Amino acid sequence: MNEELVIGFGGGCHWCTEAVFSHLRGVGRVEQGWIASVAPDDDFSEAVRVTFSPGAIPLAVLIDVHLRTHSSGSDHSMRGKYRSAVYAPDEGTERLAEAALAQAQMEMRSAVVTRVLPLTAFRPSGDRYQRYYERRPDAPFCRTYIDPKLAKMRRRYGVRVLG
């Protein structure tokens, strides 16, 4: 049985986050939009919902990718719109995510502001924004912000990265 799980990630522009996770082997689907959690984080923040096969790509690798492809160590003024979080759909996934985040933190050079939060609501972006990088790889935004993240992933994660 090839079980699939769902997890949410937020931290930066959902166009970038969508492209990052869409390029990983073992990820079946990436939905771009906004995620809300419980108070005080019950406002919607840009994020993606990722469906993945833990047998092909462990949650710990997804969390490590997430921490290294956005400003996870910065508590900047836009954190309301770009909350740095791993959104877990249930308590079991929440515990796994907290353990993976703690492990990844030990390998990071600076403290991260990323938190594990319950995933309570998801609202997708409009169709014209979905698969932004796939549809516009030569757009200036993609060349400036997404291409460097994908290059960094290829160097660090090698065969886990598609294309």
C-alpha positions as CSV (number, residue, x, y, z in Angstrom):
1,M,0.0,0.0,0.0
2,N,1.4,3.4,-1.0
3,E,-0.2,5.7,1.6
4,E,-0.3,9.4,0.9
5,L,-0.4,12.1,3.5
6,V,-1.2,15.8,3.4
7,I,0.8,18.6,5.1
8,G,0.7,22.4,4.7
9,F,3.7,24.8,4.4
10,G,3.7,28.5,4.7
11,G,6.6,31.0,4.9
12,G,7.0,33.0,1.7
13,C,5.2,33.7,-1.5
14,H,3.0,30.7,-2.4
15,W,4.2,30.9,-6.0
16,C,7.7,30.0,-4.7
17,T,6.6,27.5,-2.2
18,E,4.4,25.7,-4.8
19,A,7.3,25.5,-7.3
20,V,9.7,24.2,-4.6
21,F,7.5,21.3,-3.5
22,S,6.3,20.5,-7.1
23,H,9.9,19.7,-8.0
24,L,10.3,16.9,-5.4
25,R,10.0,13.2,-6.1
26,G,7.4,11.6,-3.9
27,V,5.2,14.7,-3.9
28,G,1.9,13.9,-5.7
29,R,0.1,17.2,-5.6
30,V,0.7,20.8,-4.5
31,E,-2.2,23.2,-4.0
32,Q,-1.4,26.8,-3.7
33,G,-3.5,29.2,-1.6
34,W,-4.0,30.3,2.0
35,I,-4.1,28.3,5.2
36,A,-5.6,29.3,8.6
37,S,-4.9,27.7,11.9
38,V,-6.3,28.2,15.4
39,A,-6.2,31.5,17.3
40,P,-4.1,33.6,17.3
41,D,-3.1,32.2,13.9
42,D,-6.7,31.9,12.5
43,D,-6.2,34.5,9.8
44,F,-5.4,33.2,6.4
45,S,-1.7,33.3,5.3
46,E,-0.1,32.3,2.0
47,A,0.7,28.7,1.9
48,V,0.5,25.4,0.0
49,R,-1.1,22.1,0.8
50,V,1.2,19.2,-0.2
51,T,0.1,15.6,-0.8
52,F,3.1,13.2,-0.6
53,S,4.1,9.6,-0.2
54,P,6.2,9.2,3.0
55,G,7.7,6.0,1.6
56,A,9.1,8.0,-1.3
57,I,10.0,11.2,0.6
58,P,9.9,11.5,4.4
59,L,8.2,14.3,6.2
60,A,11.6,15.3,7.7
61,V,13.0,15.9,4.2
62,L,10.0,18.1,3.3
63,I,10.5,20.1,6.4
64,D,14.2,20.5,5.8
65,V,13.5,21.7,2.2
66,H,10.9,24.1,3.6
67,L,13.3,25.6,6.1
68,R,16.1,26.1,3.5
69,T,14.0,27.6,0.8
70,H,12.4,30.6,2.6
71,S,13.4,33.0,5.3
72,S,12.8,30.6,8.2
73,G,15.1,32.5,10.5
74,S,13.6,35.9,10.0
75,D,10.7,37.3,12.0
76,H,10.1,40.1,9.5
77,S,7.2,42.5,9.3
78,M,5.3,40.5,6.7
79,R,4.8,37.4,8.9
80,G,1.0,38.0,9.0
81,K,0.8,37.4,5.3
82,Y,3.7,35.0,5.1
83,R,3.5,33.0,8.4
84,S,6.4,30.6,8.7
85,A,4.7,27.3,9.5
86,V,4.2,23.6,9.0
87,Y,0.5,22.9,9.1
88,A,-0.5,19.5,10.4
89,P,-3.9,18.0,9.7
90,D,-4.0,15.9,12.9
91,E,-2.2,15.4,16.2
92,G,-0.1,12.4,15.0
93,T,1.3,14.4,12.0
94,E,1.8,17.4,14.4
95,R,4.0,15.3,16.7
96,L,6.0,14.0,13.7
97,A,6.4,17.5,12.3
98,E,7.5,18.9,15.7
99,A,10.2,16.2,16.0
100,A,11.4,16.7,12.4
101,L,11.5,20.5,13.0
102,A,13.5,20.1,16.2
103,Q,16.0,17.8,14.3
104,A,16.3,20.2,11.4
105,Q,16.9,23.1,13.9
106,M,19.9,21.3,15.3
107,E,21.5,21.4,11.8
108,M,20.7,25.0,11.1
109,R,23.1,27.8,11.7
110,S,20.5,30.1,13.3
111,A,17.3,29.8,15.2
112,V,14.1,29.3,13.0
113,V,10.8,31.1,13.6
114,T,8.9,28.3,11.9
115,R,6.2,26.7,14.0
116,V,4.0,23.6,13.8
117,L,0.4,24.6,13.8
118,P,-2.9,22.7,13.2
119,L,-4.2,23.0,9.7
120,T,-7.8,24.0,10.2
121,A,-8.8,25.6,6.9
122,F,-7.5,25.9,3.3
123,R,-8.6,28.3,0.6
124,P,-7.1,27.7,-2.9
125,S,-5.8,30.5,-5.1
126,G,-7.6,31.3,-8.3
127,D,-7.0,29.1,-11.3
128,R,-4.9,31.7,-13.0
129,Y,-2.3,31.6,-10.2
130,Q,-2.1,27.8,-9.8
131,R,1.1,26.2,-11.2
132,Y,2.6,29.7,-11.6
133,Y,6.1,28.6,-12.3
134,E,5.1,25.7,-14.6
135,R,3.2,28.2,-16.7
136,R,5.7,31.1,-16.6
137,P,9.2,29.7,-16.1
138,D,10.8,32.6,-18.0
139,A,8.9,35.4,-16.1
140,P,11.2,37.8,-14.3
141,F,9.7,36.8,-10.9
142,C,10.5,33.1,-11.6
143,R,14.0,33.8,-12.8
144,T,14.8,36.1,-9.9
145,Y,13.2,34.2,-7.0
146,I,12.2,30.6,-7.9
147,D,15.2,29.5,-10.1
148,P,17.8,30.2,-7.4
149,K,15.7,28.1,-4.9
150,L,15.4,25.2,-7.3
151,A,19.2,25.4,-8.0
152,K,19.9,25.3,-4.3
153,M,17.6,22.3,-4.0
154,R,19.4,20.4,-6.8
155,R,22.7,21.0,-5.0
156,R,21.5,19.8,-1.6
157,Y,18.9,17.1,-2.4
158,G,20.2,15.8,-5.8
159,V,18.1,12.9,-7.0
160,R,15.1,13.9,-4.9
161,V,14.6,16.9,-7.2
162,L,12.8,16.5,-10.6
163,G,14.2,18.1,-13.7
